[in-house]
Amino acid sequence: MCAFEEKSSAFKSGKALEMCANIDDMTAEDMSAAMDILLDAGALDVWFEHIQMKKNRPAVKLSLLAHPEDKTRLAELLLRHTTTLGVRMHEVERLMLPRRIKTAETRFGPVRFKEGLCGGRVIKSMPEFADIEKISRETGLPVSEVRKAAEEDERSQGV
């Protein structure tokens, strides 16, 4: 059974740092580049949210999730590669499903699948987007069609 309980061993838990900055004067291309730099530097996730700032200016809130020990390095990158003058930070607690990666043979060749486990059972399985996207580019098939076929092939293996 996989119950959501504070002391349940079915979940991995840990601390992370959420860092954010409001930005109203960068191009979409520059924001994309900053996201790539932060992810390549070890940010666990990076995302954007539409916000309204003072004087009703439209803006973007850039947020990232990081390991606490990466705080200074990622804050410096955020300050260097965006126009913000400051970074807000707060610690967050996370509960996560244990994960594993398996490779399934599909009609397109090997595709990695990320599996989420609960009580030792697989309760979620998703093909790695990078693999699906690569196959889509190579075959000319839409990403959605490649994903669906890969998922069908993985299920039929019953591995």
VEXDREN-2710 file (C-alpha; in Angstrom, 1 decimal):
% VEXDREN-2710
k/r/px/py/pz
1/MET/0.0/0.0/0.0
2/CYS/1.2/3.5/-0.7
3/ALA/-0.4/5.8/1.8
4/PHE/0.5/9.5/2.2
5/GLU/1.8/9.4/5.7
6/GLU/4.6/11.6/7.2
7/LYS/6.5/8.6/8.5
8/SER/5.9/6.4/5.4
9/SER/9.0/4.8/4.0
10/ALA/7.2/4.7/0.6
11/PHE/8.5/8.2/-0.1
12/LYS/11.8/9.9/-0.3
13/SER/12.0/13.1/1.6
14/GLY/14.4/15.9/1.7
15/LYS/15.0/19.6/1.8
16/ALA/15.4/21.8/-1.2
17/LEU/15.8/25.5/-1.8
18/GLU/13.3/27.5/-3.9
19/MET/14.9/30.6/-5.4
20/CYS/13.0/33.2/-7.4
21/ALA/13.3/36.6/-9.1
22/ASN/10.8/38.9/-10.8
23/ILE/11.9/40.0/-14.3
24/ASP/10.2/42.6/-16.5
25/ASP/13.0/43.5/-19.0
26/MET/14.3/40.4/-20.7
27/THR/13.5/38.9/-24.0
28/ALA/12.1/35.4/-24.2
29/GLU/15.2/34.2/-25.9
30/ASP/17.4/35.5/-23.0
31/MET/15.1/33.9/-20.5
32/SER/15.4/30.6/-22.3
33/ALA/19.1/30.8/-22.3
34/ALA/19.1/31.6/-18.5
35/MET/16.9/28.5/-17.9
36/ASP/19.3/26.3/-19.9
37/ILE/22.3/27.7/-17.9
38/LEU/20.7/27.1/-14.6
39/LEU/19.6/23.6/-15.5
40/ASP/23.0/22.7/-16.8
41/ALA/24.5/24.1/-13.6
42/GLY/22.5/21.6/-11.5
43/ALA/19.1/23.3/-10.8
44/LEU/16.6/20.5/-10.1
45/ASP/13.9/22.4/-12.0
46/VAL/13.4/25.9/-13.5
47/TRP/10.1/27.4/-14.4
48/PHE/8.5/30.7/-15.4
49/GLU/5.2/32.3/-14.2
50/HIS/3.4/35.3/-15.6
51/ILE/3.0/38.0/-13.0
52/GLN/2.0/41.7/-12.7
53/MET/4.4/44.0/-11.0
54/LYS/3.9/47.5/-9.7
55/LYS/2.4/50.0/-12.0
56/ASN/0.7/47.0/-13.6
57/ARG/3.7/46.0/-15.6
58/PRO/3.6/42.5/-17.0
59/ALA/6.6/40.4/-15.9
60/VAL/7.9/36.9/-15.4
61/LYS/8.8/35.3/-12.2
62/LEU/11.7/32.9/-12.7
63/SER/11.8/30.2/-10.1
64/LEU/14.2/27.3/-9.5
65/LEU/14.5/24.4/-7.2
66/ALA/18.0/23.5/-5.9
67/HIS/20.0/21.5/-3.4
68/PRO/20.7/23.8/-0.5
69/GLU/24.5/23.4/-1.0
70/ASP/24.1/24.9/-4.5
71/LYS/22.6/28.2/-3.2
72/THR/25.5/30.6/-3.7
73/ARG/26.6/29.2/-7.1
74/LEU/23.0/29.2/-8.5
75/ALA/22.2/32.6/-7.1
76/GLU/25.3/34.0/-8.7
77/LEU/24.3/32.5/-12.1
78/LEU/20.7/33.8/-11.7
79/LEU/22.1/37.3/-11.0
80/ARG/24.7/37.1/-13.8
81/HIS/22.4/35.8/-16.6
82/THR/19.2/37.7/-15.9
83/THR/18.5/41.4/-15.3
84/THR/17.3/40.9/-11.7
85/LEU/19.1/42.7/-8.9
86/GLY/18.0/40.3/-6.2
87/VAL/17.1/36.7/-5.5
88/ARG/14.5/35.5/-2.9
89/MET/15.1/32.1/-1.3
90/HIS/13.3/29.9/1.1
91/GLU/13.7/26.3/2.1
92/VAL/11.1/23.8/1.1
93/GLU/10.4/20.2/2.1
94/ARG/9.8/17.6/-0.6
95/LEU/8.2/14.2/-0.6
96/MET/9.0/12.2/-3.7
97/LEU/8.4/8.8/-5.1
98/PRO/11.5/6.6/-5.4
99/ARG/12.5/6.5/-9.0
100/ARG/14.4/4.2/-11.4
101/ILE/15.2/4.3/-15.0
102/LYS/14.7/1.2/-17.2
103/THR/15.3/0.8/-20.9
104/ALA/12.5/-0.8/-23.0
105/GLU/13.0/-2.1/-26.6
106/THR/10.4/-0.4/-28.8
107/ARG/9.7/-0.5/-32.6
108/PHE/12.1/2.6/-32.8
109/GLY/14.9/1.0/-30.7
110/PRO/15.7/1.5/-27.0
111/VAL/13.8/4.1/-25.1
112/ARG/14.4/5.0/-21.5
113/PHE/11.4/5.0/-19.1
114/LYS/11.3/6.8/-15.7
115/GLU/9.4/4.8/-13.2
116/GLY/7.9/6.0/-10.0
117/LEU/7.7/3.4/-7.3
118/CYS/5.3/3.1/-4.3
119/GLY/5.7/0.3/-1.9
120/GLY/8.1/-1.4/-4.3
121/ARG/5.5/-1.3/-7.1
122/VAL/5.6/0.8/-10.3
123/ILE/2.7/3.2/-10.2
124/LYS/4.0/5.6/-12.9
125/SER/6.0/5.1/-16.0
126/MET/7.0/7.8/-18.5
127/PRO/9.2/7.7/-21.5
128/GLU/12.2/10.0/-21.3
129/PHE/11.3/13.0/-23.5
130/ALA/14.8/13.4/-24.9
131/ASP/14.5/9.8/-26.3
132/ILE/11.1/10.5/-27.8
133/GLU/12.1/13.8/-29.2
134/LYS/15.2/12.3/-30.9
135/ILE/13.1/9.6/-32.5
136/SER/10.6/12.1/-33.6
137/ARG/13.3/14.2/-35.4
138/GLU/14.8/11.1/-36.9
139/THR/11.5/9.6/-38.2
140/GLY/9.6/12.8/-38.9
141/LEU/6.7/11.4/-36.8
142/PRO/4.9/13.7/-34.3
143/VAL/6.2/13.5/-30.7
144/SER/2.7/12.4/-29.5
145/GLU/2.7/9.5/-32.0
146/VAL/6.2/8.3/-31.0
147/ARG/5.3/8.6/-27.3
148/LYS/2.1/6.6/-27.7
149/ALA/3.8/3.8/-29.7
150/ALA/6.7/3.6/-27.2
151/GLU/4.3/3.4/-24.3
152/GLU/2.3/0.6/-26.1
153/ASP/5.6/-1.3/-26.8
154/GLU/6.8/-0.9/-23.2
155/ARG/3.4/-2.2/-21.8
156/SER/3.4/-5.2/-24.1
157/GLN/6.7/-6.3/-22.7
158/GLY/5.3/-6.6/-19.2
159/VAL/8.8/-6.0/-17.8
END
